[in-house]
Amino acid sequence: MSDSLTYAYYPGCSGTGTSIEYDMSTRAVCEELGITLTEIPDWSCCGSTPAHTVDHTLSSALSARNLALVERMNLDTAITPCPSCLTNLKTATHRMEKDGFRDKVNKLLDTPYNGGVATKSVLQILVEDMGLEALKNKTVKPLKGLKVAAYYGCIMNRPPEVMNFDDPEHPMAMDNILTALGATVLPFPLKVECCGASFGIPRKDIVMSLSGKLLDAAKDIGADALATACPLCQMNLDLRQGQINSAGGTNFNIPVFYYTQLIGLALGLSEKELGIDKLCVSPRKVINAIGRDEAS
């Protein structure tokens, strides 16, 4: 375990709105593990997908502004739970390694970014800085009896030359964490396939088709639940599960947790702290079954 577990924290827009339970569970888990998160003051939106599809310079400036704020905090690492935010932060840093592009971006900023901040996901620091053994030792309520499919989505580890974490085709970070906490993590063949992402607004049919395939695959392998690290993935698989059932004549009833919520349960945190009540597909039956075999 790393000696210093203090980071600048970038919650991202979804963390204060549609995926507030992800932010809640991230903060609660980190506090329980002794990880210090200092929220970046006056942080702003990274631009998400729309910004970089319209203007690479503007998109990089939005992320560079936030990283410049981290430099003013005298911290050298910024972390975020959201893969989309992380992709934008890392892509901006990668592009700004070129002097001409860096100068172009910094001309748009009140405070220039000097390139002194590392960016990581919460998942990455839990694996690399905290460590699996430390997580295992902190577990008070092992996830025994939970059969879960770890779903990473399509951008968590891509492109690999920018993200520099885990295997882009067969990532294992979530698998390894949940296994350390006592869960049975099932081999999930579609773990990096797309859920439809932001097409949930203009083309719901695409999301229902792609997310339906993911739910079908999870059901086929006997998963009690899915675990994800992406707000868009969680929304499409959880919020739209009823729509998928109606459109396709299916009867999926698979809870979709943020992996931080499952960590929190293993650490003995309350469901309220973890925002469990905000999930659309009820996880009650699954949660009640955790540890049942061990207790019997």
C-alpha positions in Angstrom: 0.0 0.0 0.0 1.2 3.5 -0.9 2.3 5.7 2.0 0.4 8.7 0.7 -3.3 8.2 -0.3 -4.2 11.9 -0.8 -5.7 13.0 -4.2 -7.4 15.8 -5.9 -11.0 14.6 -6.6 -12.9 15.4 -9.7 -16.5 14.1 -9.3 -17.7 15.1 -12.8 -21.1 16.4 -13.7 -22.9 13.0 -13.5 -21.6 12.5 -10.0 -23.6 15.5 -8.9 -26.7 14.4 -10.8 -27.7 11.3 -12.6 -25.1 9.1 -10.9 -25.0 10.7 -7.5 -24.9 7.3 -5.9 -21.6 6.6 -7.6 -20.1 9.8 -6.0 -21.7 8.9 -2.7 -20.3 5.4 -2.6 -16.9 6.5 -3.9 -16.6 9.1 -1.1 -17.9 6.7 1.6 -15.5 3.9 0.5 -12.5 6.2 0.3 -13.2 7.6 3.7 -13.5 4.1 5.2 -10.2 3.1 3.6 -8.3 6.1 4.8 -8.1 7.7 1.4 -8.2 11.5 1.4 -10.2 13.1 -1.4 -9.9 16.9 -1.8 -12.5 18.1 -4.3 -11.1 20.4 -6.9 -12.4 23.9 -6.1 -14.5 25.5 -8.8 -14.1 22.5 -11.1 -16.0 22.6 -14.4 -17.4 20.1 -16.9 -14.8 18.2 -19.0 -17.0 18.5 -22.1 -17.8 14.8 -22.2 -18.4 13.4 -25.7 -19.8 16.6 -27.4 -16.7 18.7 -26.8 -14.1 16.5 -28.4 -16.3 15.6 -31.3 -16.6 19.3 -32.2 -13.3 20.9 -31.2 -10.2 19.1 -29.9 -8.6 22.4 -28.7 -11.7 23.5 -26.8 -12.1 20.0 -25.3 -8.5 19.9 -24.1 -8.9 23.4 -22.7 -11.9 22.4 -20.6 -9.8 19.5 -19.0 -6.6 21.6 -18.8 -8.5 24.2 -16.8 -9.3 21.6 -14.1 -5.8 20.2 -14.1 -4.4 23.7 -13.7 -6.6 24.1 -10.6 -5.1 20.9 -9.2 -1.6 22.3 -9.7 -2.7 25.3 -7.6 -3.7 22.8 -4.9 -0.1 21.5 -4.7 -1.3 17.9 -5.4 0.3 15.8 -8.1 -2.6 13.3 -8.8 -6.2 13.9 -9.8 -8.7 11.0 -9.7 -12.2 10.6 -11.0 -14.7 7.8 -10.9 -16.0 8.5 -14.4 -14.4 6.8 -17.4 -15.6 9.6 -19.8 -14.1 12.3 -17.6 -10.9 10.3 -17.2 -10.6 9.8 -21.0 -10.9 13.6 -21.6 -8.4 14.5 -18.8 -5.9 12.0 -20.1 -6.4 12.8 -23.7 -5.8 16.5 -23.0 -2.6 15.7 -21.1 -1.5 13.4 -24.0 -2.2 16.0 -26.7 -0.5 18.8 -24.7 2.8 17.0 -24.7 3.2 18.7 -28.1 4.5 22.2 -27.5 2.5 23.8 -30.2 -0.8 22.3 -29.1 0.0 23.1 -25.4 0.6 26.7 -26.3 -2.7 26.9 -28.3 -4.7 25.5 -25.3 -3.0 27.6 -22.7 -3.9 30.8 -24.6 -7.5 30.0 -23.8 -6.9 29.7 -20.1 -6.6 32.3 -17.3 -4.2 30.0 -15.6 -2.0 27.9 -17.9 -1.5 24.2 -17.2 2.1 23.2 -16.8 1.6 19.4 -17.2 2.4 18.4 -13.6 -0.6 16.3 -12.7 -1.1 12.6 -13.1 -4.7 11.5 -13.8 -6.1 8.1 -12.7 -9.4 6.4 -12.1 -10.6 5.6 -8.6 -10.4 1.9 -9.7 -6.8 2.3 -10.6 -5.7 3.8 -7.2 -7.6 1.1 -5.4 -5.7 -1.6 -7.2 -2.3 0.1 -7.4 -2.1 2.4 -4.4 -4.3 0.8 -1.9 -3.8 -2.8 -3.0 -5.9 -5.9 -3.1 -4.5 -7.3 0.2 -5.3 -4.1 2.1 -8.8 -4.2 0.7 -9.2 -7.8 1.7 -8.0 -7.0 5.2 -10.6 -4.3 5.5 -13.5 -6.5 4.6 -16.0 -7.2 7.4 -18.9 -8.6 5.4 -17.5 -10.7 2.6 -19.6 -10.9 -0.6 -19.9 -14.7 -0.3 -22.6 -16.2 -2.5 -22.7 -13.2 -4.9 -22.3 -14.2 -8.5 -21.4 -11.1 -10.4 -20.4 -10.1 -13.9 -17.9 -7.2 -14.0 -18.7 -5.0 -16.9 -16.1 -2.4 -17.9 -17.7 -0.8 -21.0 -15.8 0.3 -24.1 -13.8 3.3 -22.9 -12.4 2.4 -19.5 -9.1 1.2 -20.9 -9.1 2.6 -24.4 -7.1 3.8 -26.2 -4.4 1.9 -24.3 -1.6 4.3 -25.3 -3.5 7.1 -23.5 -5.2 5.2 -20.6 -2.1 3.1 -19.6 -4.1 0.9 -17.2 -5.2 -2.8 -17.3 -5.8 -4.8 -20.4 -7.9 -3.0 -23.0 -9.5 -6.3 -24.3 -9.6 -8.3 -21.1 -9.4 -6.0 -18.1 -9.3 -7.6 -14.7 -9.2 -4.8 -12.1 -12.8 -5.0 -11.0 -12.8 -8.8 -11.2 -9.8 -8.9 -8.9 -11.2 -6.4 -6.4 -14.6 -8.2 -6.2 -12.9 -11.6 -5.9 -10.7 -10.3 -3.0 -13.9 -9.2 -1.3 -15.4 -12.7 -1.5 -17.6 -12.5 -4.5 -17.7 -15.1 -7.3 -16.8 -13.1 -10.4 -18.1 -15.0 -13.5 -16.2 -14.9 -16.8 -18.1 -12.3 -18.9 -17.4 -12.5 -22.6 -18.9 -9.0 -23.3 -17.1 -7.1 -20.6 -15.7 -4.4 -22.9 -18.5 -4.2 -25.5 -20.5 -1.0 -25.9 -23.8 -0.5 -24.1 -24.9 2.2 -26.5 -23.6 5.1 -24.4 -25.2 8.5 -25.1 -27.3 7.1 -27.9 -29.9 6.6 -25.2 -31.3 10.0 -26.1 -31.3 10.2 -29.9 -31.5 6.4 -30.7 -33.0 4.4 -27.8 -33.4 1.5 -30.2 -29.6 1.2 -30.4 -29.2 1.3 -26.7 -31.9 -1.3 -26.1 -30.3 -3.6 -28.6 -26.8 -3.3 -27.3 -27.7 -3.2 -23.6 -30.1 -6.1 -24.2 -27.3 -8.2 -25.5 -25.3 -7.5 -22.4 -28.1 -8.4 -20.0 -28.8 -11.5 -22.0 -25.1 -12.5 -21.7 -25.2 -11.9 -18.0 -28.3 -14.0 -17.6 -26.8 -16.8 -19.6 -23.7 -17.1 -17.4 -25.9 -17.1 -14.2 -25.0 -13.7 -12.9 -27.0 -12.4 -9.9 -25.9 -8.9 -10.7 -23.7 -6.7 -12.8 -21.0 -4.4 -11.5 -19.8 -1.4 -13.5 -17.6 1.7 -13.2 -19.3 3.9 -15.8 -22.3 6.2 -15.2 -23.6 5.8 -18.8 -23.3 2.0 -18.7 -25.1 1.9 -15.3 -27.9 4.1 -16.6 -28.5 2.1 -19.8 -28.4 -1.2 -18.1 -30.4 -0.2 -15.0 -32.8 2.6 -15.8 -33.6 1.2 -19.3 -33.9 -2.4 -18.2 -37.7 -2.1 -18.1 -37.8 -0.5 -21.5 -35.6 -3.3 -22.9 -38.0 -5.9 -21.4 -41.0 -4.2 -23.0 -39.4 -3.8 -26.4 -37.9 -7.3 -26.6 -40.4 -9.4 -24.6 -37.7 -10.3 -22.1 -37.9 -10.5 -18.3 -34.5 -9.3 -17.1 -34.4 -8.5 -13.4 -30.7 -8.0 -12.9 -29.5 -5.3 -10.4 -26.7 -3.2 -11.8 -24.3 -1.9 -9.0 -21.5 0.5 -9.2 -18.5 -1.5 -8.1 -17.9 1.0 -5.3 -21.3 0.1 -3.8 -20.3 -3.5 -3.6 -17.0 -2.6 -2.0 -18.9 -0.5 0.5 -21.2 -3.4 1.4 -18.1 -5.6 2.0 -16.7 -2.8 4.3 -19.9 -2.8 6.3 -21.1 0.6 5.2 -24.9 1.2 5.2 -27.0 1.0 2.1 -28.0 4.7 2.7 -24.4 5.8 2.6 -23.9 3.9 -0.6 -27.0 5.2 -2.4 -28.3 1.6 -2.9 -31.9 2.9 -2.7 -31.3 4.9 -5.9 -30.9 1.8 -8.1 -33.9 1.3 -10.4 -33.8 -2.5 -10.5 -34.2 -3.6 -6.9 -31.1 -5.3 -5.5 -33.0 -6.4 -2.3 -33.0 -10.2 -3.1 -29.4 -10.2 -4.1 -28.2 -8.2 -1.1 -30.2 -10.4 1.3 -28.6 -13.5 -0.2 -25.0 -12.3 0.3 -23.3 -14.4 3.0 -26.3 -16.7 3.4 -24.3 -19.8 2.5 -21.5 -18.8 4.9 -24.0 -18.2 7.7 -25.8 -21.5 7.2 
